Amino acid sequence: MKFPAPPRAARRPHQFTRHGITIDDPWAWLKDAGYPDITDKQILGYLEEENAYFDAVMAPLKPLTERINAEMRGRIKEDESTVPQRDGDWLYWTAFETGGQYRKWWRKPVAGGADELLLDEPALAEGHEYFRLGAFAPSNDGTKLAYAIDDSGAERFEIRVKDLVTGEHLPEVIPGMLSDIVWTSDDAGFLYGLANKEWRTDNARFHRLGTDPAEDVELYHEDDEGYRVAVSETSDRKWIVIGTGDHVTSEIRLLPAGDPFATPILVAPRLSGREYDVDTHGDTLFIHTNDTDPMWRLATAPLAAPGEWTELIAPSATFYMTGVECYRDFFVVEGREDGLDQIAIHRYDTPTQGQRIAFPEASYTAGLGDNPEYDQTVLRLGYESMVTPGTVYDYDTATGALTALKVQEIPSGYDADKYRTERLKIAARDGTLVPVSIVYPVDFPKDGSRPLYLYAYGAYGHAIPPGFSTGRLSLLDRGFAYAIAHIRGGDDLGQQWYHDGKLEKRTNTFNDFVDVAKGLIAQGWTSAGRIAIAGRSAGGELMGAVVNSDPELWGAVIADVPFVDVLNTMLDETLPLTPGEWPEWGNPITDKAAFELIRSYSPYDNVRAQAYPPLFISGGLNDPRVTYWEPAKWAAKLRATKTDANILLLKTNMGAGHGGKSGRFDSLYEAAEEHSFVLWQLGVDDAR
């Protein structure tokens, strides 16, 4: 198939010098000087050229894309609904209508009565290319609903308030919000946070119903530009939590839920490297913290002396404690043992003796679901594995009985016996064993002949769970194995696992991924050039690093909203996220060593004249997290530098942000496009 010539972004001389090193960046002009307003016609014209080229190249694949999309859609129950959950006098749930892109939010009285439509997302989304519901917060008495919407993808939400008695909206509208919403106990108003001009939430504010939002009172302001402010509430709803922190340090203040103007209780002042979160039971604080160990521990303190911490559950060498949640008669400890989720029930009279909930498979993911009531004896749980569809359980804390309430329905059919899943461990070059979750067809031959799809993230302490995906079945049913590499940079094996993939140890993340791929080849799962790889955001940075270092391994690469212009972004303190990111990557403005390290691996800065594998790159024009020019600059430099004739595609969503298309079927089609690209490039099945 003959395709049109790909676009070529012009080179324009641009240099800067830091720490005595001069950097050439001839595609710097792709960043609009007026950002976040993007109006430069030359920039927009180039992005549209790339989109037109994308459409032309993908056009012959449209039948395949539509076939895969139909497969994926056939596995989704179109009128899907959640299991109703009680909160006070009401049962709440969400539901899609057949063909619907967005949810409707419902409730009905516990005592019996008619269903009540609270929020109609399809109606709110009508006429918008993008729509996302952010915060959703019914008042404590159930008469009001405060919620927030984003209709551009820029993640600048607008708060609206609906009177649930009359069905009418109140006149006050609050734009520019970026936080949760927490009602005071008397429902007179709520706390929230506004994003500043750099898209950072540096405040917690109180809005009183019926007043002008311009008169809202700022209850807390954070002066450190690297910290972000969040609002939440304790499980018993007696305290409003104002939290502030960056990636490595946290600080929490408590306000009585009935008096937001009271003097806040500072639990413990910020201490660099110490993170903690808090829940309450009576007059006791339950403090989950990493102050003594990266596996975390649980301490308690009296509300009257919140800084006097007493250890309740010590850190474990094998159990990574990820969270603690208090209820009236017990508290729940969640964590991971050897990377696998664990949930334990602890009684207050025997707090160190946890009763773990047993799960049947060797590899799975499980966790607490929505449990809004403090006086709860039955806990809602979620469970799935790479071969087991998502299952909603109720767990009776008195008897230990697990009751399945709902199993993910796959209308087109699903036979778990057709697939197998394993948990592998593959040695990285420094000897560290890296866990790998893999799923494959039951008749998969380990002779190196089959293709493999390898996914990873590896940043911010974010673990990728071995969960279920209906989308990946389109690959498995065409003979693929699908693997998740639990590389350093995530916290799959504990917080130290995260620390071992950040800052000066960042290259461990890239090496782990490459070494996992080589290990899978050595074990016969696939062969060089038969591996499709994928990552998004910081996982897109991973894609950029490994195509620079080991391009011959990969047969196709999916890089969604990739964070690839790392050096330039970390040097620009005016960008929304940059100051808060320095604890993750280092500050190259002030630290020459950080500058040199980032420069040594930043994907954009290390593109060189060599053959690259086929690349599918996506971006979002309104993306505030990975700005649109990062994938655009990277694609431009690759086109100008690489020595091969392999396909390189850049698709920019002109009306969306970091998450791509927002409707459930629109986003599904984007996944089908990526799958069809992979099948085409690996020459699998019906790709042409």
C-alpha positions in Angstrom: 0.0 0.0 0.0 1.3 3.4 -1.0 0.8 6.2 1.5 1.2 10.0 1.1 4.4 11.5 2.3 4.3 12.2 6.0 4.3 15.8 7.3 7.6 17.4 8.1 7.7 20.0 10.9 10.0 22.9 10.0 13.3 23.3 12.0 13.7 26.7 13.6 16.9 27.6 15.3 16.5 27.6 19.1 19.1 27.2 21.8 19.4 27.6 25.5 22.3 27.0 27.9 22.1 25.5 31.4 24.9 24.5 33.7 27.3 25.4 30.9 25.7 23.0 28.4 24.0 24.3 25.3 20.9 22.5 24.0 19.6 22.7 20.5 15.8 22.4 20.2 14.7 23.3 16.6 11.1 22.1 17.3 10.6 24.3 20.4 8.3 26.5 18.3 5.6 23.8 18.5 4.8 25.1 22.0 2.3 27.9 21.6 3.6 31.0 23.3 0.1 31.8 24.5 -0.4 28.4 26.2 -2.9 27.3 27.7 -4.6 29.2 24.8 -3.5 27.5 21.6 -4.2 29.7 18.7 -1.0 29.7 16.6 -2.2 28.8 13.1 1.1 27.2 12.1 1.1 24.9 15.1 -2.6 24.0 14.6 -2.0 23.5 10.9 0.9 21.1 11.5 -1.2 19.0 14.0 -4.0 18.9 11.5 -1.6 17.7 8.8 -0.5 14.9 11.1 -4.1 14.0 11.8 -4.8 13.9 8.1 -1.8 11.7 7.5 -3.0 9.4 10.4 -6.4 9.1 8.7 -4.9 8.3 5.3 -2.6 5.6 6.7 -5.3 4.0 8.9 -8.0 4.1 6.2 -7.1 0.7 4.7 -7.3 -0.7 8.3 -10.8 0.6 8.8 -12.5 -2.7 8.2 -10.2 -4.4 10.7 -10.6 -1.5 13.2 -14.4 -1.7 12.9 -14.3 -5.5 13.3 -12.2 -5.2 16.5 -14.4 -2.4 17.7 -17.5 -4.6 17.2 -15.8 -7.4 19.1 -15.0 -5.1 22.0 -18.4 -3.6 22.0 -20.0 -7.0 21.9 -18.2 -7.8 25.2 -19.8 -4.8 27.0 -23.2 -5.0 28.5 -24.6 -1.8 27.0 -27.2 -1.3 29.8 -24.6 -1.9 32.5 -25.5 -0.8 36.0 -23.7 -0.9 39.4 -24.9 -2.7 42.4 -27.0 -0.3 44.6 -25.2 0.7 47.8 -26.8 2.2 50.9 -25.8 5.6 52.2 -28.2 6.8 54.9 -31.8 6.7 53.8 -31.0 6.1 50.2 -29.7 3.4 47.8 -27.4 4.9 45.1 -26.3 3.4 41.8 -25.4 4.3 38.2 -26.6 2.9 34.9 -25.9 3.2 31.2 -28.7 3.0 28.7 -28.2 0.9 25.6 -26.1 2.9 23.2 -25.3 5.4 25.8 -21.8 7.0 26.0 -22.3 8.3 29.6 -23.9 7.2 32.9 -27.0 8.2 34.6 -27.0 8.5 38.4 -29.9 7.1 40.4 -31.2 6.6 43.9 -34.3 5.3 45.7 -35.4 5.3 49.3 -34.2 2.4 51.4 -37.7 2.2 52.9 -39.1 1.8 49.4 -40.3 4.1 46.7 -39.7 5.2 43.1 -36.3 5.5 41.4 -35.1 9.0 41.3 -32.8 10.3 38.5 -30.1 12.5 40.2 -27.8 13.3 37.3 -28.1 12.8 33.6 -24.6 12.7 32.1 -25.8 12.1 28.5 -27.8 15.3 28.7 -24.9 17.3 30.2 -22.5 15.9 27.6 -24.8 16.8 24.6 -23.1 19.1 22.2 -19.7 18.6 23.7 -16.8 16.7 22.0 -15.6 15.9 25.5 -17.3 15.4 28.8 -16.2 14.2 32.2 -17.9 14.2 35.6 -15.5 15.0 38.4 -16.8 15.3 42.0 -20.2 13.9 42.9 -21.4 14.8 46.4 -25.0 14.5 47.7 -25.5 16.5 50.9 -25.8 14.7 54.2 -29.6 15.2 54.3 -30.0 14.1 50.7 -31.7 17.3 49.6 -28.9 18.8 47.5 -26.3 17.5 45.0 -23.0 19.3 44.3 -21.1 18.1 41.3 -18.4 19.2 38.9 -18.0 18.8 35.2 -15.2 19.3 32.6 -16.3 19.7 29.0 -12.9 20.3 27.3 -10.4 17.8 28.8 -8.4 20.7 30.4 -9.4 19.4 33.9 -10.7 22.8 35.0 -14.0 21.7 36.4 -17.2 23.7 37.1 -19.2 23.2 40.2 -23.0 23.2 40.0 -25.5 22.6 42.7 -28.9 20.8 42.2 -31.9 21.0 44.5 -33.0 17.3 44.7 -36.4 18.2 46.1 -37.4 20.6 43.3 -35.1 19.2 40.6 -33.9 22.7 39.8 -30.3 24.0 39.9 -29.3 26.7 42.3 -27.9 29.9 40.7 -24.4 29.7 41.9 -21.8 28.2 39.6 -18.1 27.9 40.5 -15.6 27.6 37.6 -12.0 26.6 37.8 -12.3 23.9 40.5 -9.9 21.0 40.8 -10.7 19.0 43.9 -13.3 16.9 45.7 -16.3 18.4 47.3 -17.0 17.9 51.1 -20.2 19.1 52.7 -20.3 20.5 56.2 -22.4 18.4 58.6 -25.2 21.0 58.7 -25.3 21.1 54.8 -25.0 24.8 54.9 -22.2 24.6 52.4 -19.2 22.7 51.2 -15.4 22.8 50.9 -13.6 22.6 47.6 -10.3 23.9 46.0 -9.7 26.2 43.0 -6.9 25.7 40.5 -4.6 28.7 40.2 -3.4 30.0 36.9 -0.7 27.4 36.8 -3.4 24.6 37.3 -2.3 23.9 40.9 -4.7 23.5 43.7 -3.1 25.6 46.4 -6.2 26.3 48.6 -9.2 25.0 50.4 -12.3 27.2 50.3 -15.8 27.2 51.8 -18.9 28.0 49.8 -22.1 28.8 51.7 -25.2 28.0 49.7 -27.1 31.0 48.5 -24.0 33.3 48.5 -21.9 34.7 45.7 -18.9 32.3 45.1 -16.8 35.5 44.8 -17.3 35.8 48.6 -16.2 32.2 49.4 -13.7 32.1 52.3 -10.2 30.6 51.8 -9.8 28.4 54.8 -6.2 27.3 53.9 -3.6 28.5 51.5 -0.5 26.5 50.5 2.6 28.7 49.7 4.9 26.0 48.5 4.4 25.8 44.7 5.3 22.1 44.7 2.5 21.1 47.1 -1.1 20.4 46.2 -4.1 20.8 48.5 -6.9 18.2 48.8 -10.1 18.0 50.8 -11.8 14.9 52.1 -13.5 13.6 55.3 -13.0 10.9 57.9 -15.0 7.7 57.7 -17.2 8.8 60.6 -17.8 12.2 58.8 -17.0 14.0 62.0 -13.9 15.7 60.6 -13.1 17.4 57.3 -9.5 16.7 56.2 -7.4 19.3 54.5 -4.3 17.6 53.2 -1.3 19.1 51.4 1.8 17.5 50.0 3.9 16.5 47.1 5.1 13.1 46.0 7.2 12.5 49.1 5.8 14.6 52.0 2.4 15.2 53.4 0.7 17.4 56.1 -2.8 17.1 57.4 -5.2 19.4 59.2 -8.6 18.5 60.6 -11.7 20.7 60.9 -14.8 19.8 62.8 -17.4 18.9 60.1 -19.9 21.3 61.8 -17.6 24.2 62.1 -15.3 24.9 59.0 -14.1 28.2 60.6 -12.7 26.5 63.7 -9.0 26.5 64.3 -7.6 23.5 62.4 -5.9 20.7 64.2 -2.5 20.1 62.7 -1.8 16.4 63.0 1.9 16.6 62.4 4.0 19.3 60.6 5.5 18.4 57.3 8.8 16.6 57.5 10.6 16.0 54.2 10.2 12.4 53.1 7.4 11.6 55.6 4.0 10.7 54.3 0.9 10.0 56.3 -2.9 9.8 56.1 -5.4 9.8 58.8 -8.8 8.3 59.8 -10.6 8.6 63.1 -12.4 6.3 65.6 -13.9 8.2 68.5 -11.2 10.4 70.0 -8.4 8.4 68.4 -6.5 9.1 65.3 -5.4 6.2 63.1 -2.3 7.3 61.3 -1.0 5.3 58.3 2.6 6.4 57.7 6.0 5.6 56.2 7.9 7.5 58.8 10.0 4.6 59.9 9.8 2.2 57.0 8.9 2.3 53.3 6.5 -0.7 53.9 4.5 1.7 56.1 3.0 1.1 59.6 -0.1 2.0 61.6 0.1 4.3 64.6 -2.5 5.9 66.8 -2.7 9.2 68.7 -5.3 11.0 70.8 -7.1 13.9 69.1 -6.0 16.0 72.0 -2.3 15.3 71.3 -2.2 14.4 67.6 1.6 14.5 67.4 2.1 11.8 70.0 2.1 8.7 67.8 2.1 5.2 69.3 2.8 2.2 67.0 -0.1 -0.1 66.7 0.9 -2.3 63.8 4.6 -2.4 63.0 6.0 -2.5 59.5 6.5 -5.9 57.9 9.3 -7.0 55.6 6.8 -8.8 53.4 3.5 -6.9 53.7 3.2 -3.5 52.1 0.5 -1.6 54.0 -1.3 0.6 51.4 -4.2 1.9 53.4 -6.3 1.9 56.6 -10.1 2.6 56.9 -12.0 2.9 60.1 -15.6 1.7 60.8 -17.6 1.6 64.0 -16.7 -1.9 65.1 -13.5 -2.6 63.2 -10.9 -1.2 60.9 -9.7 -2.5 57.6 -6.0 -2.8 56.5 -5.3 -3.1 52.9 -1.9 -4.0 51.3 0.1 -6.3 49.1 2.0 -9.4 49.9 4.6 -10.2 47.2 2.6 -7.9 45.0 -0.8 -9.5 45.5 -3.6 -7.6 47.1 -4.6 -8.4 50.7 -7.6 -7.2 52.8 -7.7 -7.8 56.6 -10.3 -7.1 59.2 -9.0 -5.9 62.6 -11.2 -5.6 65.8 -10.5 -2.6 68.1 -10.1 -4.9 71.1 -7.5 -7.1 69.3 -6.1 -4.6 66.9 -2.9 -6.5 65.9 -4.8 -9.7 64.9 -6.1 -9.2 61.4 -8.4 -11.7 59.7 -7.4 -11.8 56.0 -10.0 -12.5 53.3 -9.0 -15.5 51.3 -9.0 -15.3 47.5 -8.8 -18.3 45.2 -6.3 -17.5 42.5 -2.5 -17.2 42.4 -2.6 -13.9 40.6 -5.5 -11.4 41.1 -6.4 -7.9 42.2 -8.9 -7.2 45.0 -9.9 -4.2 47.1 -12.6 -2.4 49.1 -15.4 -1.0 47.0 -17.8 1.8 47.9 -18.6 1.6 51.7 -19.9 5.0 52.6 -21.5 4.1 56.0 -19.5 4.1 59.2 -21.8 1.6 60.9 -21.2 -1.2 58.4 -21.1 -4.9 59.1 -21.1 -6.0 55.5 -18.3 -4.7 53.3 -18.5 -4.3 49.5 -15.4 -5.7 47.7 -14.2 -5.9 44.1 -12.2 -8.9 42.7 -10.8 -9.9 39.3 -7.9 -11.5 37.7 -6.5 -11.7 34.2 -8.9 -14.6 33.5 -11.7 -13.8 35.9 -14.1 -11.0 35.0 -14.8 -8.3 37.6 -16.9 -9.6 40.5 -18.6 -7.6 43.2 -18.9 -9.2 46.6 -20.4 -8.5 50.0 -18.2 -9.7 52.8 -20.0 -10.4 56.1 -17.5 -9.3 58.8 -19.2 -11.5 61.4 -19.3 -14.8 59.6 -16.6 -14.3 56.9 -19.0 -15.3 54.2 -18.4 -13.9 50.7 -21.6 -13.3 48.6 -21.2 -12.6 44.9 -23.6 -9.8 44.0 -22.6 -9.4 40.4 -20.2 -10.9 37.9 -19.2 -8.8 34.9 -21.4 -9.9 32.0 -19.9 -10.4 28.6 -22.8 -10.6 26.2 -20.9 -12.1 23.3 -19.7 -14.9 25.6 -16.6 -15.7 27.5 -15.0 -19.0 28.4 -12.2 -18.7 31.0 -11.0 -22.2 30.2 -9.6 -20.9 26.9 -6.9 -18.9 28.8 -4.3 -19.3 31.4 -2.5 -16.8 33.6 0.8 -17.0 35.4 2.9 -14.9 37.7 6.5 -15.0 36.5 9.7 -13.5 37.9 12.4 -12.4 35.5 15.9 -11.3 36.6 16.9 -7.7 35.6 20.5 -7.0 34.7 21.4 -6.2 38.4 19.9 -9.5 39.6 16.6 -8.0 40.9 13.6 -10.3 40.2 10.9 -8.4 38.4 7.3 -9.8 38.7 5.5 -10.3 35.4 1.8 -11.1 35.1 0.9 -12.9 31.9 -2.2 -14.3 30.2 -2.3 -16.4 27.1 -4.4 -18.8 25.1 -4.4 -22.3 26.6 -2.7 -23.8 23.5 0.0 -21.2 23.4 3.3 -22.7 22.2 6.4 -21.4 23.9 8.6 -21.8 20.9 9.2 -18.1 20.2 6.8 -18.1 17.2 3.9 -16.1 18.8 3.5 -12.4 19.2 3.4 -10.8 22.7 1.9 -7.6 23.9 3.9 -6.1 26.8 2.5 -3.3 29.0 4.0 -1.2 31.8 3.9 2.1 33.6 6.7 2.4 36.2 6.4 5.8 37.8 4.9 7.7 40.8 4.6 4.6 42.9 1.6 3.5 40.8 1.1 -0.2 40.5 -0.5 -1.9 37.5 -2.8 -4.6 38.8 -3.2 -7.9 37.1 -6.9 -7.3 36.3 -9.4 -8.4 33.7 -9.8 -6.7 30.3 -12.3 -7.5 27.7 -10.4 -5.4 25.1 -7.3 -7.6 25.3 -9.3 -10.7 24.3 -9.1 -9.5 20.7 -5.4 -10.0 20.9 -5.5 -13.2 22.9 -8.0 -14.7 20.4 -5.5 -13.9 17.6 -2.7 -15.9 19.3 -1.1 -13.2 21.4 0.2 -13.5 25.0 -0.4 -10.4 27.0 2.1 -9.4 29.8 2.3 -6.7 32.4 5.8 -6.0 33.7 5.7 -4.8 37.3 8.9 -2.8 37.0 10.5 -0.5 39.5 9.1 2.9 39.7 5.7 1.5 40.6 5.0 0.3 44.1 4.0 -3.2 43.2 6.3 -4.7 45.8 6.3 -1.8 48.2 7.4 1.8 48.4 11.1 0.9 48.2 10.3 -0.6 44.8 9.0 2.8 43.8 12.1 4.6 45.2 14.3 2.2 43.3 12.9 3.6 40.0 12.9 7.3 40.6 15.4 10.2 40.7 18.9 8.9 40.4 17.6 5.4 40.0 15.2 6.2 37.2 17.1 4.1 34.6 16.2 1.0 36.6 12.7 1.4 35.2 13.8 1.3 31.6 16.3 -1.5 32.2 13.7 -3.7 34.0 11.3 -3.4 31.0 14.0 -4.3 28.4 15.2 -7.2 30.6 11.7 -8.5 31.1 11.3 -8.6 27.3 14.6 -10.4 26.8 13.6 -12.8 29.6 10.3 -13.6 27.9 12.2 -14.2 24.6 14.6 -16.5 26.4 11.7 -18.5 27.9 10.1 -18.9 24.4 7.1 -16.7 24.9 8.0 -14.7 21.8 11.0 -13.4 19.8 12.7 -10.1 19.0 10.6 -8.0 16.7 7.4 -9.9 17.6 6.8 -7.8 20.7 4.2 -5.0 20.7 4.7 -2.6 23.6 2.5 0.1 25.1 2.5 2.7 27.8 0.8 6.0 28.4 1.8 9.2 30.1 4.9 8.4 32.2 4.6 4.9 30.6 4.9 6.7 27.3 8.2 8.1 28.6 9.2 4.4 29.1 8.3 3.7 25.5 10.4 6.6 24.3 13.4 5.4 26.4 13.3 1.8 25.2 12.9 2.5 21.5 16.0 4.6 21.8 18.0 2.0 23.7 16.7 -1.3 22.1 14.8 -0.6 19.0 15.3 -4.0 17.5 13.2 -5.8 20.1 9.9 -4.1 19.3 7.6 -4.9 16.4 5.1 -2.1 17.2 4.9 0.7 19.8 1.9 2.4 21.2 2.8 5.6 23.1 -0.3 7.4 24.4 0.1 11.0 25.6 3.8 10.2 26.2 5.9 12.3 28.7 8.9 12.4 26.4 10.2 16.0 26.5 11.3 15.5 30.1 14.3 17.9 30.2 12.4 20.8 28.8 9.4 20.2 30.9 11.3 19.9 34.2 13.2 23.1 33.3 10.0 25.1 32.9 8.6 26.0 36.4 5.7 27.8 34.8 4.1 24.6 33.6 1.2 23.3 35.7 2.8 20.2 37.1 6.6 20.9 37.0 7.4 22.1 40.6 5.4 19.2 42.1 7.3 16.8 39.8 10.8 17.6 41.0 10.6 15.1 43.9 10.0 12.4 41.2 12.5 13.4 38.5 14.8 15.9 40.1 15.2 19.7 39.7 17.4 20.3 36.7 17.1 24.1 37.2 19.2 24.1 40.4 20.8 20.7 40.3 23.5 20.1 37.6 23.5 16.3 38.3 19.8 16.1 37.9 20.1 18.1 34.6 22.7 15.7 33.3 20.8 12.6 34.4 17.5 13.7 32.9 19.3 14.7 29.7 20.9 11.2 29.5 17.5 9.4 29.3 14.9 12.0 28.2 13.4 10.3 25.1 13.2 13.5 23.0 16.8 14.5 23.7 18.1 11.1 22.9 16.5 10.4 19.5 19.4 9.5 17.1 20.0 8.3 13.6 19.0 4.7 13.8 16.2 2.4 12.7 13.1 2.7 14.9 10.1 0.3 15.1 6.7 1.3 13.9 5.2 4.0 16.2 1.6 5.0 17.1 1.8 8.2 19.1 -1.2 10.1 20.5 -1.7 13.4 22.3 -4.5 15.7 23.5 -4.6 19.4 22.6 -6.1 20.3 25.9 -4.0 17.9 28.0 -2.7 19.8 31.1 -0.6 16.8 32.3 1.5 16.0 29.2 1.2 19.0 27.0 0.4 18.4 23.4 3.8 19.6 22.2 5.6 16.8 23.8 4.3 14.0 21.5 4.3 16.6 18.6 8.0 17.5 19.1 9.0 13.9 19.6 7.2 12.8 16.4 8.8 15.7 14.4 12.3 14.8 15.6 11.9 11.1 15.0 10.7 11.8 11.4 13.7 14.0 10.8 16.2 11.7 12.3 15.4 8.0 12.0 16.9 5.9 9.2 14.1 3.4 8.6 10.9 3.5 6.5 8.7 2.2 9.2 5.3 3.9 9.8 5.2 6.7 12.4 1.8 8.1 13.3 0.9 11.1 15.4 -2.8 11.5 16.4 -3.8 14.6 18.4 -7.2 14.7 19.9 -8.1 18.3 19.2 -11.0 18.4 21.6 -9.7 16.2 24.5 -7.1 16.0 27.2 -5.0 13.4 28.9 -7.5 10.6 28.8 -8.4 10.8 25.1 -12.0 10.5 24.0 -14.4 10.6 26.9 -17.4 8.6 25.8 -17.2 4.9 26.5 -17.7 3.8 22.9 -15.5 6.6 21.5 -12.7 5.5 23.7 -13.3 1.9 22.7 -12.8 2.8 19.1 -9.5 4.4 19.9 -8.4 1.2 21.5 -9.5 -0.7 18.4 -7.4 1.6 16.3 -4.4 0.8 18.4 -5.0 -3.0 18.2 -5.5 -2.9 14.5 -2.2 -1.0 14.1 -0.4 -3.7 16.2 -1.9 -6.5 14.2 -1.0 -4.8 10.9 2.6 -4.2 12.0 3.1 -7.7 13.3 1.4 -9.3 10.3 -1.1 -11.2 12.4 -4.3 -12.8 11.3 -6.7 -10.6 9.4 -4.7 -7.4 9.5 -5.0 -6.8 5.8 
